[in-house]
Amino acid sequence: MFNINFFGNTRLVKAVLPYMRKQSRGHIIGVSSVGGLFGQPLNELYCATKFALEGFYESLATYVTKYFNIKISIVEPVAQLQRLRIT
């Protein structure tokens, strides 16, 4: 599960980041889950992968945005749908 949910994302970022840095711009959009925001019973491993992903993108954003003009966005699709239903 970590291989797909976490390491797949880090490998993708590692592949595209040199090109975005060279261009001094870009936008990386990571797809996470509400499982990366709140732990869920009997879903520990999945949540761990999503928490790791959230931390990775949030940490990456602290310097690539400032120094390389590369934006980082994290989308939690279920959380977004719930917000739409409330409004």
Steps between C-alpha positions, in 0.01 A plus 500: 500500500787740578654412166202635309348767725822661621808392306321524164433867571854571617644333189277709276602822677866399476456453124327831424665731753825556304303621196280727707801643683671571167188684378459678837133413504256213525214355699499161668158370600495209741190291555462395860202405712312599810692201640803729498323743729325270748586150613235235431437178692622183327659711227832576667739417217302693239480803728873477570575521127276803460640675809849444356389643166351810662822557696714451190310754292467752783875480571587521129286811464700686767790552262405420140231768504729766640819424308379342175148638450354148500156474655391197699134406545354206689149388410289280728210410267253373762566799726439733203169329416384529861579873498298542181200326653511725808500824299 
